[in-house]
Amino acid sequence: MASAITIRDLRKSYGDVQALDGVDLDVPEGSFFGLLGPNGAGKTTFINVLVGLVRKSGGRAEVFGHDVEDDYREARDRIGLAPQEFNVDRFFPIREVLVTKAGYHGVPADEARERADEVLKRVGIYDKRDTRFDWLSGGMKRRFVLARALITDPDLLILDEPTAGVDVQLRHELWETITELNDSGTTILLTTHYIEEAERLCDEVAILDSGRVLEVASPDELMDRGTDDIVVTLRDAPTAVPDFAAEDDRVEAVELDGTRLVVTAREGGLVAPDVVRRLDAAGHELVDLEISRTSLEEVFVEMTRAEEEGRATMEVGQ
Ligand SMILES: Nc1ncnc2c1ncn2[C@@H]1O[C@H](COP(=O)(O)OP(=O)(O)OP(=O)(O)O)[C@@H](O)[C@H]1O
């Protein structure tokens, strides 16, 4: 599949700070791609390089095959950006802001007005079209920056923390709108601190830490690396249960507390049937079975913590 974003050995330093320290990444065209990382990992810097707000110190960055610096105009015209910080002309009616932006990207005036109405309807603030940005509520402001990103009908939509500080209802509405856009072919690059959001929406995520990519995988692949708890409730409290760990090296721990048995294993969904079979064969009656999967959040915390500990060890060793 062709790449919407191609990044090779991308570097950005601010004085002594290596905000991006040799990033390699391919974001496939049409994908819903998540960029996750703790505060200061380099996510915003990465996005700013793509949209031409920050000059890279080294490496290559292309959007649909256009170099983001040498072919700035071609690359930038394909991107819609909804930034984390609101950087909107506050004094003009929002519809006018959209029309002006479309004009700046070469859209003729009539079409610009049509598009402005269309995107305002799409994000649900058409009735506020004559209001200035300052007078919108926080949630409406979030909707507006999405509308502004959509005004040029971008092939790549970059969303930097699009749901920061919005209520549950709006978050779900925004998810729906973004998913529809992705279904109709728009490539999405999303950064978020709500890991659940990435787990739910993204085909693939890259985990960025200290300016480096630690991992690129689907949320499911990442979650498979963590352990799951298979929680079984038995009718009677047994004195012993089969030695699950001896026959399956995916099993990491077994804990029995009265009638409650917890088997901790990688790929819990695949191990559970065997646990049930063996309990049944040993004459135990099951009352309830529940599998609680590791969340992407746990895997994420584990990975970024390991990276931090690795760095601390290196610093001590130096
Ligand atoms: N203009 C700048 N001048 C100096 N240092 C900067 C500048 N912009 C970013 N940095 C530094 O670069 C590093 C990466 O910052 P960046 O904002 O890209 O991280 P982030 O992953 O987006 O963080 P957050 O999740 O907190 O938004 C940080 O150490 C930050 O302090």
The ligand as an ORCA input file, in Angstrom:
! r2SCAN-3c Opt
* xyz 0 1
  N      10.141     25.630     20.511
  C      10.799     24.837     21.357
  N      11.937     25.233     21.922
  C      12.627     24.434     22.758
  N      12.260     23.190     23.101
  C      11.120     22.729     22.564
  C      10.335     23.528     21.674
  N       9.246     22.804     21.307
  C       9.354     21.600     21.932
  N      10.474     21.550     22.682
  C      10.966     20.406     23.482
  O      10.963     19.272     22.642
  C      10.512     18.109     23.340
  C       9.305     17.506     22.634
  O       8.186     18.382     22.783
  P       6.789     18.135     22.057
  O       5.936     19.317     22.342
  O       7.037     17.778     20.655
  O       6.245     16.857     22.842
  P       4.795     16.209     22.879
  O       5.006     14.746     22.737
  O       3.918     16.872     21.882
  O       4.317     16.553     24.346
  P       2.813     16.787     24.959
  O       2.183     15.437     24.996
  O       3.129     17.310     26.321
  O       2.125     17.770     24.076
  C      10.234     18.569     24.770
  O      11.382     18.311     25.541
  C      10.014     20.062     24.619
  O      10.363     20.757     25.791
*
